[in-house]
């Protein structure tokens, strides 16, 4: 005989009570028809909710589906009888699809890289969260029962995300003490273990800074079958969770909300505290270092939300990397390139990532093209906050053989074009009293790279640095900062061409870092120079070349 399913969540309790009420109503001829109809409607609404949420949520991965099936079909009573587990484990403890997808979503939204889970059961929640982590993310799961690690590991091994999970068996509090002693911190913590110890885990995590500033702590079962808020509650676990919820609600270190999903999930966020709230003995100084400039942390100050940027030479290489970096930091990005197809391809890449972007075709050596470029951006987005002047060319030749045509072509793009863009963008920015101009120079502005011969390129890039320095000092008191980035030799497909391949080993011998630069090595620099965090920097040449200019 199949066991009757026990109502395990508030909504299941409601469905159970409504079902009994409907049965009583149906068996009593004196009950008005309207009451029966309303009871049926209430029953339909309550009992249809969970299945609808499951249907509308993103579906689980194949490993998660297999783990769910394996858990639900396992004979946990038999496992307990065989003394393989210390406790009788109900299969209903499994996280399940909707809650699993919710946890995965919270991982994405909080941009967590390190997660701590207390109470793993068969690992459905752990694997759900691991799927939301980046490739270099990690999850530490604390689980009392060694049997559960053995149960989950084969499924973890099948998943490309399972390698992110480390399971620590034994006492969760002992594991927390080890992690605290090692100075570990986590971006997200999920607690789903023995209810009476929730408050002890919570206190230890916050008292020992296991949860980083603005980290997220999630607690499962915080509504516990509605027993946390019913006046006649006598259930031991219900009373423990009631006390836990009240403690968290009164804790000034956090803010929280309880989401009525299944048996309730508390989402708790650690918040910055003022020195005064830390107690009379606190020696913390209440200033912008403590609070952040205008209340914004250093990472928030590097956000570019609402800013408008353009990147010349944005259709490939360094420019493409700059366009992605600025867009990921929150800016709207105009991708400017001489090649229309390349500009449109990068703009489309940005749109696929949810970044507002447009493609503009322009030859920046021509003033009419530059003016049209600026007009297009301003007419589209109203203003320009960030000008990333990156377009450039390089033609190698021995100095005695450098033609006037090669010299003029190089300077037309690398220096004349740079000047035209700086001047045009500067005029727009000066009117608004704010702007960040970032020019791409080169390590060649500092040394003479060899063995290639590139007189025109070297001199033009030295000119970019002096242009940057001059404008940087002239315009800073009017709100416009001008800086430049000098990359080393960047690893591009061109570098590996047959003609240049013999030079690579020579270049590598001159670079202390032992490798060529990647375009991704330059992305953080352009975001920093574009952000409020660099407001006191102007006329600076930021060199990123793996130490090559030092040898």
Buried (B, 14 or more C-beta within 10 A) or exposed (E): EEEEEEBBBBBBBBBBEBBEBBEEBEEEEEBEEEEBEEBBEBBEEBBEEBEEBBEEBEEBBEBBBBBBEBBEEBEBEEBBEEEBBEEEBEBBBBBBBBBBBBBBBBBEEBEBBBBBBBBBBBBBBBBBBBBBBEEEBBBBBBBBBBBBBEBBBEBBEEBEBBEBBEBBBEEBBEBBEEBBEEEBBBBBBBBBBBBBBBBBBBEBBBEBBBBBEBBBBBBBBBBBBBBBEBEEBEBEBBBBBBBBBEEBEEBEBBEBEBBEBBBBBBBBBBEEBEBEEEEEEEEEEEEEEEBBBEEBBEEBBBBBEEBBBBBBBBBBBBBBBBBBBBBBBBBBBBBBBBEEEBBBBBBEBBEEEEBBBBBBBBBBBBBEBBEBBBEBBEEEBEBBBBBBBBBBBBBBBEEEEBEEEBBEBBBBBBBBBBBBBBEBBBEBBBEEEBBBBBBBBBBBBBBEBEEBBBBBBBBBBBBBBBBBBEBBEBBBEEBBBBBBBBBBBBBBEEBEEEEBEEBBEEBBEBBEEEEBBEBEBBBEBBBBBBBBBBBEBBBBBBBBBBEBBEE
